Amino acid sequence: MTGVVLAELLRGSRSQEEAVLLHARLKSLEFAETTYEAWANAGRMAAELRRQGLTLPLSDFIVAAVAQLHDCSIYTTDAHFSRIPHVKLHRP
């Protein structure tokens, strides 16, 4: 779990009760902090793809950089991540 993903999931909650329940469940996951190195790698990845003509949300690059730093796969259905090189994906 990263901060960006946590915030996006909580943002999608439809009620205060749902947000509290979701937060409690997500809190049990291992949390990976976004380090200086991850931010820098996210910027480099985003710049490289932009030079190739592809612009994706910065939040996707942050998640990808944290996953790479911790040698984790990203559990997603978002097709954007398949466009980011060297990212391991877990397809649900």
Phi and psi restraints in degrees (range 20) as a CNS / XPLOR table:
assign (resid 1 and name C) (resid 2 and name N)
       (resid 2 and name CA) (resid 2 and name C) 1.0 -118.8 20.0 2
assign (resid 2 and name N) (resid 2 and name CA)
       (resid 2 and name C) (resid 3 and name N) 1.0 163.3 20.0 2
assign (resid 2 and name C) (resid 3 and name N)
       (resid 3 and name CA) (resid 3 and name C) 1.0 -60.1 20.0 2
assign (resid 3 and name N) (resid 3 and name CA)
       (resid 3 and name C) (resid 4 and name N) 1.0 -40.0 20.0 2
assign (resid 3 and name C) (resid 4 and name N)
       (resid 4 and name CA) (resid 4 and name C) 1.0 -62.6 20.0 2
assign (resid 4 and name N) (resid 4 and name CA)
       (resid 4 and name C) (resid 5 and name N) 1.0 -44.3 20.0 2
assign (resid 4 and name C) (resid 5 and name N)
       (resid 5 and name CA) (resid 5 and name C) 1.0 -66.9 20.0 2
assign (resid 5 and name N) (resid 5 and name CA)
       (resid 5 and name C) (resid 6 and name N) 1.0 -43.9 20.0 2
assign (resid 5 and name C) (resid 6 and name N)
       (resid 6 and name CA) (resid 6 and name C) 1.0 -56.7 20.0 2
assign (resid 6 and name N) (resid 6 and name CA)
       (resid 6 and name C) (resid 7 and name N) 1.0 -49.0 20.0 2
assign (resid 6 and name C) (resid 7 and name N)
       (resid 7 and name CA) (resid 7 and name C) 1.0 -62.7 20.0 2
assign (resid 7 and name N) (resid 7 and name CA)
       (resid 7 and name C) (resid 8 and name N) 1.0 -42.3 20.0 2
assign (resid 7 and name C) (resid 8 and name N)
       (resid 8 and name CA) (resid 8 and name C) 1.0 -64.6 20.0 2
assign (resid 8 and name N) (resid 8 and name CA)
       (resid 8 and name C) (resid 9 and name N) 1.0 -41.1 20.0 2
assign (resid 8 and name C) (resid 9 and name N)
       (resid 9 and name CA) (resid 9 and name C) 1.0 -66.7 20.0 2
assign (resid 9 and name N) (resid 9 and name CA)
       (resid 9 and name C) (resid 10 and name N) 1.0 -43.9 20.0 2
assign (resid 9 and name C) (resid 10 and name N)
       (resid 10 and name CA) (resid 10 and name C) 1.0 -66.1 20.0 2
assign (resid 10 and name N) (resid 10 and name CA)
       (resid 10 and name C) (resid 11 and name N) 1.0 -34.6 20.0 2
assign (resid 10 and name C) (resid 11 and name N)
       (resid 11 and name CA) (resid 11 and name C) 1.0 -60.3 20.0 2
assign (resid 11 and name N) (resid 11 and name CA)
       (resid 11 and name C) (resid 12 and name N) 1.0 -31.1 20.0 2
assign (resid 11 and name C) (resid 12 and name N)
       (resid 12 and name CA) (resid 12 and name C) 1.0 -82.1 20.0 2
assign (resid 12 and name N) (resid 12 and name CA)
       (resid 12 and name C) (resid 13 and name N) 1.0 -4.0 20.0 2
assign (resid 12 and name C) (resid 13 and name N)
       (resid 13 and name CA) (resid 13 and name C) 1.0 -67.7 20.0 2
assign (resid 13 and name N) (resid 13 and name CA)
       (resid 13 and name C) (resid 14 and name N) 1.0 143.4 20.0 2
assign (resid 13 and name C) (resid 14 and name N)
       (resid 14 and name CA) (resid 14 and name C) 1.0 -92.0 20.0 2
assign (resid 14 and name N) (resid 14 and name CA)
       (resid 14 and name C) (resid 15 and name N) 1.0 -13.5 20.0 2
assign (resid 14 and name C) (resid 15 and name N)
       (resid 15 and name CA) (resid 15 and name C) 1.0 -151.2 20.0 2
assign (resid 15 and name N) (resid 15 and name CA)
       (resid 15 and name C) (resid 16 and name N) 1.0 165.5 20.0 2
assign (resid 15 and name C) (resid 16 and name N)
       (resid 16 and name CA) (resid 16 and name C) 1.0 -62.9 20.0 2
assign (resid 16 and name N) (resid 16 and name CA)
       (resid 16 and name C) (resid 17 and name N) 1.0 -39.8 20.0 2
assign (resid 16 and name C) (resid 17 and name N)
       (resid 17 and name CA) (resid 17 and name C) 1.0 -63.0 20.0 2
assign (resid 17 and name N) (resid 17 and name CA)
       (resid 17 and name C) (resid 18 and name N) 1.0 -44.0 20.0 2
assign (resid 17 and name C) (resid 18 and name N)
       (resid 18 and name CA) (resid 18 and name C) 1.0 -62.9 20.0 2
assign (resid 18 and name N) (resid 18 and name CA)
       (resid 18 and name C) (resid 19 and name N) 1.0 -40.1 20.0 2
assign (resid 18 and name C) (resid 19 and name N)
       (resid 19 and name CA) (resid 19 and name C) 1.0 -63.2 20.0 2
assign (resid 19 and name N) (resid 19 and name CA)
       (resid 19 and name C) (resid 20 and name N) 1.0 -41.8 20.0 2
assign (resid 19 and name C) (resid 20 and name N)
       (resid 20 and name CA) (resid 20 and name C) 1.0 -64.3 20.0 2
assign (resid 20 and name N) (resid 20 and name CA)
       (resid 20 and name C) (resid 21 and name N) 1.0 -45.5 20.0 2
assign (resid 20 and name C) (resid 21 and name N)
       (resid 21 and name CA) (resid 21 and name C) 1.0 -63.3 20.0 2
assign (resid 21 and name N) (resid 21 and name CA)
       (resid 21 and name C) (resid 22 and name N) 1.0 -46.0 20.0 2
assign (resid 21 and name C) (resid 22 and name N)
       (resid 22 and name CA) (resid 22 and name C) 1.0 -61.4 20.0 2
assign (resid 22 and name N) (resid 22 and name CA)
       (resid 22 and name C) (resid 23 and name N) 1.0 -45.7 20.0 2
assign (resid 22 and name C) (resid 23 and name N)
       (resid 23 and name CA) (resid 23 and name C) 1.0 -59.7 20.0 2
assign (resid 23 and name N) (resid 23 and name CA)
       (resid 23 and name C) (resid 24 and name N) 1.0 -42.8 20.0 2
assign (resid 23 and name C) (resid 24 and name N)
       (resid 24 and name CA) (resid 24 and name C) 1.0 -62.5 20.0 2
assign (resid 24 and name N) (resid 24 and name CA)
       (resid 24 and name C) (resid 25 and name N) 1.0 -40.9 20.0 2
assign (resid 24 and name C) (resid 25 and name N)
       (resid 25 and name CA) (resid 25 and name C) 1.0 -71.9 20.0 2
assign (resid 25 and name N) (resid 25 and name CA)
       (resid 25 and name C) (resid 26 and name N) 1.0 -40.5 20.0 2
assign (resid 25 and name C) (resid 26 and name N)
       (resid 26 and name CA) (resid 26 and name C) 1.0 -70.2 20.0 2
assign (resid 26 and name N) (resid 26 and name CA)
       (resid 26 and name C) (resid 27 and name N) 1.0 -26.8 20.0 2
assign (resid 26 and name C) (resid 27 and name N)
       (resid 27 and name CA) (resid 27 and name C) 1.0 -62.7 20.0 2
assign (resid 27 and name N) (resid 27 and name CA)
       (resid 27 and name C) (resid 28 and name N) 1.0 -22.0 20.0 2
assign (resid 27 and name C) (resid 28 and name N)
       (resid 28 and name CA) (resid 28 and name C) 1.0 -77.2 20.0 2
assign (resid 28 and name N) (resid 28 and name CA)
       (resid 28 and name C) (resid 29 and name N) 1.0 -12.7 20.0 2
assign (resid 28 and name C) (resid 29 and name N)
       (resid 29 and name CA) (resid 29 and name C) 1.0 -80.0 20.0 2
assign (resid 29 and name N) (resid 29 and name CA)
       (resid 29 and name C) (resid 30 and name N) 1.0 152.0 20.0 2
assign (resid 29 and name C) (resid 30 and name N)
       (resid 30 and name CA) (resid 30 and name C) 1.0 -65.2 20.0 2
assign (resid 30 and name N) (resid 30 and name CA)
       (resid 30 and name C) (resid 31 and name N) 1.0 136.3 20.0 2
assign (resid 30 and name C) (resid 31 and name N)
       (resid 31 and name CA) (resid 31 and name C) 1.0 -109.1 20.0 2
assign (resid 31 and name N) (resid 31 and name CA)
       (resid 31 and name C) (resid 32 and name N) 1.0 129.9 20.0 2
assign (resid 31 and name C) (resid 32 and name N)
       (resid 32 and name CA) (resid 32 and name C) 1.0 -108.5 20.0 2
assign (resid 32 and name N) (resid 32 and name CA)
       (resid 32 and name C) (resid 33 and name N) 1.0 117.2 20.0 2
assign (resid 32 and name C) (resid 33 and name N)
       (resid 33 and name CA) (resid 33 and name C) 1.0 -69.2 20.0 2
assign (resid 33 and name N) (resid 33 and name CA)
       (resid 33 and name C) (resid 34 and name N) 1.0 150.2 20.0 2
assign (resid 33 and name C) (resid 34 and name N)
       (resid 34 and name CA) (resid 34 and name C) 1.0 -91.3 20.0 2
assign (resid 34 and name N) (resid 34 and name CA)
       (resid 34 and name C) (resid 35 and name N) 1.0 106.0 20.0 2
assign (resid 34 and name C) (resid 35 and name N)
       (resid 35 and name CA) (resid 35 and name C) 1.0 -85.1 20.0 2
assign (resid 35 and name N) (resid 35 and name CA)
       (resid 35 and name C) (resid 36 and name N) 1.0 170.8 20.0 2
assign (resid 35 and name C) (resid 36 and name N)
       (resid 36 and name CA) (resid 36 and name C) 1.0 -54.9 20.0 2
assign (resid 36 and name N) (resid 36 and name CA)
       (resid 36 and name C) (resid 37 and name N) 1.0 -45.0 20.0 2
assign (resid 36 and name C) (resid 37 and name N)
       (resid 37 and name CA) (resid 37 and name C) 1.0 -59.5 20.0 2
assign (resid 37 and name N) (resid 37 and name CA)
       (resid 37 and name C) (resid 38 and name N) 1.0 -41.7 20.0 2
assign (resid 37 and name C) (resid 38 and name N)
       (resid 38 and name CA) (resid 38 and name C) 1.0 -64.9 20.0 2
assign (resid 38 and name N) (resid 38 and name CA)
       (resid 38 and name C) (resid 39 and name N) 1.0 -44.0 20.0 2
assign (resid 38 and name C) (resid 39 and name N)
       (resid 39 and name CA) (resid 39 and name C) 1.0 -59.9 20.0 2
assign (resid 39 and name N) (resid 39 and name CA)
       (resid 39 and name C) (resid 40 and name N) 1.0 -44.2 20.0 2
assign (resid 39 and name C) (resid 40 and name N)
       (resid 40 and name CA) (resid 40 and name C) 1.0 -64.2 20.0 2
assign (resid 40 and name N) (resid 40 and name CA)
       (resid 40 and name C) (resid 41 and name N) 1.0 -42.8 20.0 2
assign (resid 40 and name C) (resid 41 and name N)
       (resid 41 and name CA) (resid 41 and name C) 1.0 -64.5 20.0 2
assign (resid 41 and name N) (resid 41 and name CA)
       (resid 41 and name C) (resid 42 and name N) 1.0 -38.6 20.0 2
assign (resid 41 and name C) (resid 42 and name N)
       (resid 42 and name CA) (resid 42 and name C) 1.0 -60.3 20.0 2
assign (resid 42 and name N) (resid 42 and name CA)
       (resid 42 and name C) (resid 43 and name N) 1.0 -44.3 20.0 2
assign (resid 42 and name C) (resid 43 and name N)
       (resid 43 and name CA) (resid 43 and name C) 1.0 -63.1 20.0 2
assign (resid 43 and name N) (resid 43 and name CA)
       (resid 43 and name C) (resid 44 and name N) 1.0 -41.4 20.0 2
assign (resid 43 and name C) (resid 44 and name N)
       (resid 44 and name CA) (resid 44 and name C) 1.0 -65.2 20.0 2
assign (resid 44 and name N) (resid 44 and name CA)
       (resid 44 and name C) (resid 45 and name N) 1.0 -43.3 20.0 2
assign (resid 44 and name C) (resid 45 and name N)
       (resid 45 and name CA) (resid 45 and name C) 1.0 -62.3 20.0 2
assign (resid 45 and name N) (resid 45 and name CA)
       (resid 45 and name C) (resid 46 and name N) 1.0 -44.8 20.0 2
assign (resid 45 and name C) (resid 46 and name N)
       (resid 46 and name CA) (resid 46 and name C) 1.0 -63.2 20.0 2
assign (resid 46 and name N) (resid 46 and name CA)
       (resid 46 and name C) (resid 47 and name N) 1.0 -41.4 20.0 2
assign (resid 46 and name C) (resid 47 and name N)
       (resid 47 and name CA) (resid 47 and name C) 1.0 -64.6 20.0 2
assign (resid 47 and name N) (resid 47 and name CA)
       (resid 47 and name C) (resid 48 and name N) 1.0 -42.6 20.0 2
assign (resid 47 and name C) (resid 48 and name N)
       (resid 48 and name CA) (resid 48 and name C) 1.0 -61.8 20.0 2
assign (resid 48 and name N) (resid 48 and name CA)
       (resid 48 and name C) (resid 49 and name N) 1.0 -46.1 20.0 2
assign (resid 48 and name C) (resid 49 and name N)
       (resid 49 and name CA) (resid 49 and name C) 1.0 -69.3 20.0 2
assign (resid 49 and name N) (resid 49 and name CA)
       (resid 49 and name C) (resid 50 and name N) 1.0 -34.2 20.0 2
assign (resid 49 and name C) (resid 50 and name N)
       (resid 50 and name CA) (resid 50 and name C) 1.0 -63.8 20.0 2
assign (resid 50 and name N) (resid 50 and name CA)
       (resid 50 and name C) (resid 51 and name N) 1.0 -38.7 20.0 2
assign (resid 50 and name C) (resid 51 and name N)
       (resid 51 and name CA) (resid 51 and name C) 1.0 -62.8 20.0 2
assign (resid 51 and name N) (resid 51 and name CA)
       (resid 51 and name C) (resid 52 and name N) 1.0 -25.9 20.0 2
assign (resid 51 and name C) (resid 52 and name N)
       (resid 52 and name CA) (resid 52 and name C) 1.0 -88.5 20.0 2
assign (resid 52 and name N) (resid 52 and name CA)
       (resid 52 and name C) (resid 53 and name N) 1.0 2.2 20.0 2
assign (resid 52 and name C) (resid 53 and name N)
       (resid 53 and name CA) (resid 53 and name C) 1.0 92.8 20.0 2
assign (resid 53 and name N) (resid 53 and name CA)
       (resid 53 and name C) (resid 54 and name N) 1.0 12.6 20.0 2
assign (resid 53 and name C) (resid 54 and name N)
       (resid 54 and name CA) (resid 54 and name C) 1.0 -118.6 20.0 2
assign (resid 54 and name N) (resid 54 and name CA)
       (resid 54 and name C) (resid 55 and name N) 1.0 122.9 20.0 2
assign (resid 54 and name C) (resid 55 and name N)
       (resid 55 and name CA) (resid 55 and name C) 1.0 -115.8 20.0 2
assign (resid 55 and name N) (resid 55 and name CA)
       (resid 55 and name C) (resid 56 and name N) 1.0 122.8 20.0 2
assign (resid 55 and name C) (resid 56 and name N)
       (resid 56 and name CA) (resid 56 and name C) 1.0 -119.9 20.0 2
assign (resid 56 and name N) (resid 56 and name CA)
       (resid 56 and name C) (resid 57 and name N) 1.0 164.4 20.0 2
assign (resid 56 and name C) (resid 57 and name N)
       (resid 57 and name CA) (resid 57 and name C) 1.0 -60.1 20.0 2
assign (resid 57 and name N) (resid 57 and name CA)
       (resid 57 and name C) (resid 58 and name N) 1.0 137.1 20.0 2
assign (resid 57 and name C) (resid 58 and name N)
       (resid 58 and name CA) (resid 58 and name C) 1.0 -58.4 20.0 2
assign (resid 58 and name N) (resid 58 and name CA)
       (resid 58 and name C) (resid 59 and name N) 1.0 -34.0 20.0 2
assign (resid 58 and name C) (resid 59 and name N)
       (resid 59 and name CA) (resid 59 and name C) 1.0 -59.6 20.0 2
assign (resid 59 and name N) (resid 59 and name CA)
       (resid 59 and name C) (resid 60 and name N) 1.0 -34.3 20.0 2
assign (resid 59 and name C) (resid 60 and name N)
       (resid 60 and name CA) (resid 60 and name C) 1.0 -65.3 20.0 2
assign (resid 60 and name N) (resid 60 and name CA)
       (resid 60 and name C) (resid 61 and name N) 1.0 -39.8 20.0 2
assign (resid 60 and name C) (resid 61 and name N)
       (resid 61 and name CA) (resid 61 and name C) 1.0 -68.0 20.0 2
assign (resid 61 and name N) (resid 61 and name CA)
       (resid 61 and name C) (resid 62 and name N) 1.0 -35.1 20.0 2
assign (resid 61 and name C) (resid 62 and name N)
       (resid 62 and name CA) (resid 62 and name C) 1.0 -65.2 20.0 2
assign (resid 62 and name N) (resid 62 and name CA)
       (resid 62 and name C) (resid 63 and name N) 1.0 -46.1 20.0 2
assign (resid 62 and name C) (resid 63 and name N)
       (resid 63 and name CA) (resid 63 and name C) 1.0 -60.3 20.0 2
assign (resid 63 and name N) (resid 63 and name CA)
       (resid 63 and name C) (resid 64 and name N) 1.0 -44.1 20.0 2
assign (resid 63 and name C) (resid 64 and name N)
       (resid 64 and name CA) (resid 64 and name C) 1.0 -62.8 20.0 2
assign (resid 64 and name N) (resid 64 and name CA)
       (resid 64 and name C) (resid 65 and name N) 1.0 -42.6 20.0 2
assign (resid 64 and name C) (resid 65 and name N)
       (resid 65 and name CA) (resid 65 and name C) 1.0 -66.3 20.0 2
assign (resid 65 and name N) (resid 65 and name CA)
       (resid 65 and name C) (resid 66 and name N) 1.0 -40.3 20.0 2
assign (resid 65 and name C) (resid 66 and name N)
       (resid 66 and name CA) (resid 66 and name C) 1.0 -65.9 20.0 2
assign (resid 66 and name N) (resid 66 and name CA)
       (resid 66 and name C) (resid 67 and name N) 1.0 -41.9 20.0 2
assign (resid 66 and name C) (resid 67 and name N)
       (resid 67 and name CA) (resid 67 and name C) 1.0 -62.0 20.0 2
assign (resid 67 and name N) (resid 67 and name CA)
       (resid 67 and name C) (resid 68 and name N) 1.0 -43.0 20.0 2
assign (resid 67 and name C) (resid 68 and name N)
       (resid 68 and name CA) (resid 68 and name C) 1.0 -64.5 20.0 2
assign (resid 68 and name N) (resid 68 and name CA)
       (resid 68 and name C) (resid 69 and name N) 1.0 -42.2 20.0 2
assign (resid 68 and name C) (resid 69 and name N)
       (resid 69 and name CA) (resid 69 and name C) 1.0 -61.1 20.0 2
assign (resid 69 and name N) (resid 69 and name CA)
       (resid 69 and name C) (resid 70 and name N) 1.0 -34.3 20.0 2
assign (resid 69 and name C) (resid 70 and name N)
       (resid 70 and name CA) (resid 70 and name C) 1.0 -101.8 20.0 2
assign (resid 70 and name N) (resid 70 and name CA)
       (resid 70 and name C) (resid 71 and name N) 1.0 8.2 20.0 2
assign (resid 70 and name C) (resid 71 and name N)
       (resid 71 and name CA) (resid 71 and name C) 1.0 52.8 20.0 2
assign (resid 71 and name N) (resid 71 and name CA)
       (resid 71 and name C) (resid 72 and name N) 1.0 50.7 20.0 2
assign (resid 71 and name C) (resid 72 and name N)
       (resid 72 and name CA) (resid 72 and name C) 1.0 -114.4 20.0 2
assign (resid 72 and name N) (resid 72 and name CA)
       (resid 72 and name C) (resid 73 and name N) 1.0 155.6 20.0 2
assign (resid 72 and name C) (resid 73 and name N)
       (resid 73 and name CA) (resid 73 and name C) 1.0 -89.4 20.0 2
assign (resid 73 and name N) (resid 73 and name CA)
       (resid 73 and name C) (resid 74 and name N) 1.0 152.3 20.0 2
assign (resid 73 and name C) (resid 74 and name N)
       (resid 74 and name CA) (resid 74 and name C) 1.0 -99.3 20.0 2
assign (resid 74 and name N) (resid 74 and name CA)
       (resid 74 and name C) (resid 75 and name N) 1.0 124.6 20.0 2
assign (resid 74 and name C) (resid 75 and name N)
       (resid 75 and name CA) (resid 75 and name C) 1.0 -91.1 20.0 2
assign (resid 75 and name N) (resid 75 and name CA)
       (resid 75 and name C) (resid 76 and name N) 1.0 108.2 20.0 2
assign (resid 75 and name C) (resid 76 and name N)
       (resid 76 and name CA) (resid 76 and name C) 1.0 -156.9 20.0 2
assign (resid 76 and name N) (resid 76 and name CA)
       (resid 76 and name C) (resid 77 and name N) 1.0 158.9 20.0 2
assign (resid 76 and name C) (resid 77 and name N)
       (resid 77 and name CA) (resid 77 and name C) 1.0 -113.3 20.0 2
assign (resid 77 and name N) (resid 77 and name CA)
       (resid 77 and name C) (resid 78 and name N) 1.0 3.0 20.0 2
assign (resid 77 and name C) (resid 78 and name N)
       (resid 78 and name CA) (resid 78 and name C) 1.0 -77.1 20.0 2
assign (resid 78 and name N) (resid 78 and name CA)
       (resid 78 and name C) (resid 79 and name N) 1.0 117.9 20.0 2
assign (resid 78 and name C) (resid 79 and name N)
       (resid 79 and name CA) (resid 79 and name C) 1.0 -66.9 20.0 2
assign (resid 79 and name N) (resid 79 and name CA)
       (resid 79 and name C) (resid 80 and name N) 1.0 -19.6 20.0 2
assign (resid 79 and name C) (resid 80 and name N)
       (resid 80 and name CA) (resid 80 and name C) 1.0 -55.3 20.0 2
assign (resid 80 and name N) (resid 80 and name CA)
       (resid 80 and name C) (resid 81 and name N) 1.0 -39.1 20.0 2
assign (resid 80 and name C) (resid 81 and name N)
       (resid 81 and name CA) (resid 81 and name C) 1.0 -64.8 20.0 2
assign (resid 81 and name N) (resid 81 and name CA)
       (resid 81 and name C) (resid 82 and name N) 1.0 -27.2 20.0 2
assign (resid 81 and name C) (resid 82 and name N)
       (resid 82 and name CA) (resid 82 and name C) 1.0 -70.1 20.0 2
assign (resid 82 and name N) (resid 82 and name CA)
       (resid 82 and name C) (resid 83 and name N) 1.0 -13.6 20.0 2
assign (resid 82 and name C) (resid 83 and name N)
       (resid 83 and name CA) (resid 83 and name C) 1.0 -91.7 20.0 2
assign (resid 83 and name N) (resid 83 and name CA)
       (resid 83 and name C) (resid 84 and name N) 1.0 -8.0 20.0 2
assign (resid 83 and name C) (resid 84 and name N)
       (resid 84 and name CA) (resid 84 and name C) 1.0 -93.8 20.0 2
assign (resid 84 and name N) (resid 84 and name CA)
       (resid 84 and name C) (resid 85 and name N) 1.0 117.0 20.0 2
assign (resid 84 and name C) (resid 85 and name N)
       (resid 85 and name CA) (resid 85 and name C) 1.0 -61.9 20.0 2
assign (resid 85 and name N) (resid 85 and name CA)
       (resid 85 and name C) (resid 86 and name N) 1.0 148.7 20.0 2
assign (resid 85 and name C) (resid 86 and name N)
       (resid 86 and name CA) (resid 86 and name C) 1.0 66.2 20.0 2
assign (resid 86 and name N) (resid 86 and name CA)
       (resid 86 and name C) (resid 87 and name N) 1.0 24.9 20.0 2
assign (resid 86 and name C) (resid 87 and name N)
       (resid 87 and name CA) (resid 87 and name C) 1.0 -104.7 20.0 2
assign (resid 87 and name N) (resid 87 and name CA)
       (resid 87 and name C) (resid 88 and name N) 1.0 130.7 20.0 2
assign (resid 87 and name C) (resid 88 and name N)
       (resid 88 and name CA) (resid 88 and name C) 1.0 -88.6 20.0 2
assign (resid 88 and name N) (resid 88 and name CA)
       (resid 88 and name C) (resid 89 and name N) 1.0 128.6 20.0 2
assign (resid 88 and name C) (resid 89 and name N)
       (resid 89 and name CA) (resid 89 and name C) 1.0 -112.4 20.0 2
assign (resid 89 and name N) (resid 89 and name CA)
       (resid 89 and name C) (resid 90 and name N) 1.0 141.6 20.0 2
assign (resid 89 and name C) (resid 90 and name N)
       (resid 90 and name CA) (resid 90 and name C) 1.0 -107.8 20.0 2
assign (resid 90 and name N) (resid 90 and name CA)
       (resid 90 and name C) (resid 91 and name N) 1.0 113.7 20.0 2
assign (resid 90 and name C) (resid 91 and name N)
       (resid 91 and name CA) (resid 91 and name C) 1.0 -90.6 20.0 2
assign (resid 91 and name N) (resid 91 and name CA)
       (resid 91 and name C) (resid 92 and name N) 1.0 119.7 20.0 2
